Amino acid sequence: MQQHSPRLPPSAATRRRHRADDAMRVQFGAFELRKRAAERFDWRDPYHFALSLTWPRFALAFLLLNLGINVLFAALYLLQPGSIANARPGRFSDVFFFSMETLATVGYGTMSPATLYGHSVAAAEIIAGMAFTAIMTGLTFVRFSRPKPKILYADHPVIATRNGRPTLMLRIANGRTGMLIDARAELAALIAERTQEGQFFRRIHDLRLQRNRLHMFPLTWTLMHDIDEQSPLHGRDAAGLAAMDFRLFIALKAHDYVLGADIFDAKTYFAGDIVFGMRYADAVSIDEQGRTVADLSRLSLLEAEGAPNFGGAAQGHA
């Protein structure tokens, strides 16, 4: 008879983590995943947590921390009646507003420390206020100064014939008015597979691009992957991609010379997002004065594969 080892109950910390972190969202740019059994907040890394918050949550955290510090010091002032001059005995509102003025290093002269205890608590609050202001100012500056990629993506990747070979194409665009330089793109496919032993797993395949780097990225860029015998997409149609639980990932890195910083972005597509037998309509044209014009409203516009195309099909601006 086969014996089974007893199944130990999960610890309290594990149960708490599973409840608090069930289906936690992980997002990088437009790329989003869900993660379970991961800690949302690590006390050893509060900096990362503060930067990962949305602006409304960051503002709420700032407000709650500020109120919490003031409530704490107001309670300390109340421990010794008479420690604050001109504060009404037992009035929490008086010592609370005195705490707020002290934390912000703003003194109106109406209330002031009157005892050694009051001076000691006020001195501690001044130090805490200086540290709190410096930390929150630094975090706010970092959040404002982080470069935003502003990369635009076509709604659908397409698979069409190009130069007699089926090709996966994805068009992206620089959404800023300035130019991006040294842009690098990577394309990968997540495919569900089974081993010879019948084990199910997902494997990431790199999709080789005809060109994965642009020295200058001012307008649009069509990423192209040849579906040849070495491609994991070879011989697959829409139903075949869906059966593989296919997902397409793009990661982009470029340098914004206006900001003087590198930008990063990512996006994912599912099998149902890929359109077969269509290609991108022209989005770049030449105006009457000979200037190159990109119409970003046409970024996702598709046309039949056999339709005549008189525009520039270069990978740098297609």
N, C-alpha and C positions, 0 to 999 in steps of 0.2 A: 504494500500500500504506500502510495506517495504521501510523504508528510509535507505539510505547509508550515512555514515559520509563522508565528503569530504576527499579525499586523499591528504595529505600534501606532497609537493615536498621535496625530500631529501635535507639536508643542503649541503653547499659547501664543508664542511669537509668530509661529508659522500660520496659525489660524488667523491671527490679527492681520498679518501681511496679506494673506489671500483675500480677506474681506476688504481691506483698504485699497488693494492694488489690483482688483479684478478688472481685466481688460483695460489696462492703462494705455493711453495713447502715446505713441512715439512718432514725432513729426519732425521732418527736416525739409524746409521749403514746402513744396507741394507733395512731398512723399510722406505717406502716413502708414503706420503699422499699429497693431495692438499687441500689448505684451502683458502677460499674467505673471503673478508671483514675483514682481519686481518692486523694489522700494521706491516710493515717490520722493521721499525726503531722507537724505543722509546727513546727519548732524556733523559729519566730518567734512562735508562739501556744501556748505550753505551758499557759496558764491554761484555754483552751477545752478542750484535750485532757484536762486533769485533771478538769474538771467533767463531761465526757462519759463518763468511765469508770463502770462499774458499781461498787457498793460492794466486792465481792470483789476486783476488779481494782485498785481504788484502794488497798485494804489491802495487796495484794501489792506494788504499786508502792512504797508507803511502806516496807514491810519491805526490799525490795531496795535502795532508795536508802540506807536507814539502814545496812544491812550493807555496801554498797559504799563509803560514806564511811568507815566504821570500818576496813574492810580497807585502804583507801588510806593512812590515817594510821598504822595499825599497821605497814605496810610502810615508811613514812618513819621511824618510830621504830627499826625494825630496821636501817636503813642505818648508824646510828652506835651500836655497842654501848656500853652504859653511859650512854646518854642518859636512861634512866628508872631512878631509884633503886629498889632492891629487886626489879627485874624480872630473872628468870633469863636469862642470856645465851642468845640464839638461840631463846628460847621465844616463838613467835608468840602463843600463848594469853594470855601475860601482857600483852604490849603491846596485844593486841586488846581485852581487857577494860579496860585502862587507857584506851584510846581511847574505848570506850563510856561510861565514867564521865566522861571529859573532855567528850565531845560533849554529854552530858546535864547538864553543869555540876554533877556530883555527885562529890565527892572523899571517899574513905574514909580517906586519910592513909597507907595502906600503901605505895603507890607514888606517886612525884612526879618532875617533871623534875629532872635532876641536872646538866645541862650547858646552855650557851647554846643549842646546837642543839636540845636537848630542850625548853627553854622557848620557843623560837621556833616549833617545830612545834605545841606545846600551845597557844600563843596563837593561831595560825592556826586550829587546830581549834575553839577556843572561839568564835571569830568565825563560823566555818562552822556550828557547832552552834546558835548564836543565830539565824542566818539561816534554817537548816533548820527549827528549831522554830517560828519565826514564820510561815514560809510554809505549813507543813503545818497549823498551828493555824488559819490563815486559810482555807485550802482546806476543811478539815473543817467549820468554822463555816458557810461558804457552802453546802456540800452539805447540811448539816442544816437551814439556814434557808430553802432554796428552797421556795416554796409548791407544794404538790401539788394538782392540779385536782380529783381524785376526782369526775369526771363519769361517770355511768352511761348506757349506750346500750342501746336495744332491740336484740335480736339481728337483727331484720329490719326494714328499711323496708317500707312497704306502699303500694300504689296502689289506691285505692278511690274510689267516687263520693261526693262531699260537695257538698251544695247543687246537685246536678244536674250536676256537673263532675268529671271524673277528677282526683284530687289525689294527689300524692306526699306521704306523711307519714312522719315520723321522730320517735320519742319519746325524750327524754333526761330525766335526773333529776339533781338536786343530791344527791350522796351524802353530804354533810357534814350535821352536826346544825345548823350555823349557816346563815345566809342569805347568798346571793350577791346582789350588787346590780349594776345596769347591765350585764346580760348581753347580749352581742351574738353573733349566729350568722351564719355565711355558708355557703351550700350551693352546690356546684359539681359539674359532671359532666365527666368526661374521656371523650371520644368519638373513636373512630378514623374518619377520613374520607379521601376521595381527592379531589384537585383535578381540574379538567377536563383537566389534562395527565397525569393518572394517577399523580401523586405521592401516596404514602401518608404521612399525618402524624396526630398526635393533637392535638385542640384542647380547651381547657378552656372550658366554657360556664358562666356564672353562672346559677344557678337562683333566680329572684326569689321571695322568701318573702312570705307574707301578712303576717307580722310577724317582723322580724329582731332585735327588741330587747325585753327585759323589764327594767323598772326594778327589780323585785324577783324573784328566782328562788329561792323557798324549797323547792319540791316538784318538780313535773315540768313539762315543756314539750314540746308537740307542734309540731314545725316542719312547715309546710305550703307546698307549691308547687303552684300551679294549672297543670295541663297543658292550656294553651290553644294557639292557633295559633302563638304566639310561642315556645312552649316547645320545646326540642330533643327532648323526649320525646313530642311530639304524634304520635299514631297508632302508637306503638310498643307491642308486646306483649313477653312474656318472650323469645321467639325473636329479635325485632328488637333488643332491648337486648343480647343475647348476641352478635349479629352485629356490633354496633358496638363490641364490646370495652368496654362501658360500665362506668365506675367512678364511684362517688358519694363525694364528699368533704365533710366537715363540719369547719369551724374555729370554735372558740368562745373568746370572751374574756369575763371577768367580774372583778369586784372582790370579794375576800374581806375584809370589814371587820374580821374578827377578826385576821387576819394583817396587815391594812393594806397589801395588795399585790394586784396584778393576777395572775390565773391564766390560763393558756392551755392548750388541749387540741385534739386533732384525731383524726379517725377516718375510715376508708375502708370502703366496701362495694363488692362486685362485683355484676354483673348477676344472678347466681344467688342472691344474698341477698335480692332484692326479691320480695315476695309480692303477688300480684294477687288482688283480690276479697276481701280480708280487712281487718279494721280492729282497732285496739287495744281490748282490753277495759278496763273501768274500773279505774283504779288509785287513784283518789282518792274518798273517801267521807266522810260525816258521821257521827260517833259519837253515842251517846245524850246526851252533854252538849253537842252542837252544835259540836264541834271538828272541824276539817278534818284528815283522816288520809290519808297517802299510803302505800300498800303497795308498796314498791319491788320486792318479789318478783314482782309482777304487771306489771312494766315491759314485758316482752316477750310477755305473754299476748295471743293473738289470738283473734278470734271471726269468724264469718261476717258478711259485709257486710250481710246483711238482718236480722241478729239485733237485737231491741229493745235500745236503750241508754238508760238512765235517769240516767246520771251526767253530771257536768259535762264538756262537750266544749270548754271554753274552752282557748285555746292556752296560757294560763299554767299550767294544771293539768288535763291531760286524761289 
